[in-house]
């Protein structure tokens, strides 16, 4: 599915990563926990575990926790190469 936004929501591309923001032109750089887990096709609980073990890094902006799309891509690439950081 190519870039697809509905009702101002971010959706994912065929690669599983966020494509565009609510204005259909701005690339999405950060995702909340629910969206990041959805992009990786895992539960938010597993995402939390991966973060706790240092395999995925989160960014804090004030009290909000966000995940960089580039960090999620790095994690996926590491998994393809043999399991990542363990």
N, C-alpha and C positions, 0 to 999 in steps of 0.2 A: 504494500500500500504506500504510494508516494505521499509527499507532504499532505496532511489532511487535518484540518481543524474544523471543529463543529461547535457552534455556540461560544466561540472565544476560548475553548479549552485546548490545551496542548494534547496532541495525539502523537503516536509514534510512527516511524517509517518502517520499512521492511527490515531494516537493520536492528530495530528495537529501540532506537534512540530518539529522543524528542527532536522534533523538526522546527517548528515555528511557534511563536507566542500568539497572544490574543489578537494582535493587529495583522496577523498573517505575513509579516515582513521581518520581524525581529527574531533572530535565532535565540533559542532557549539555552542558557548557560548553566542554570542551577535548577534542580528539581527537589521537591519536598520528599519526605520518606516514602509516602504512598506511591508517588509517581516514579521514583527511582526503583522501588521494588517491582512495580509493574513493568518498567522497561527491561528489567533483568529477568522477568517471569519467575520471581521468587516472592516469598512472603515478607512483610515488613519485619517479622521476627528474625528471619534468616539474614536480612540486610543488617539488622542490629548486631547479630552475632559476627558477621563478617567485619563490621566496623570495630567491634570490641576486640577482635583478634588482629586488627591492623591490616587486614586485606583490602579494605575500602576506607578511604578517608572522607570525613564529612567536614563541612565548613560551617562555622557558627557566625551568624550575623545577628548581633544582640542575642535574643533568646531562641531565634529560629535556627534549626539545623537544616542544611541543604547539602545536596550532593551534586558535584560538577559533572556535567555530561562527559567531559573528557576523562574524569576519574572512572566513571562507569565503563567507558570504552577501554581504558587501560586495564581494568580488571578483566573484562571479557577477553582482551588480547592475551593477557597473562594465562588465562585458563586454556586458551587454544594452544599455547606453547608448552603446556605440561603441568598445569595445576597452580601456577602462581606462587606467592609467598607462603611458605609453610614452615 
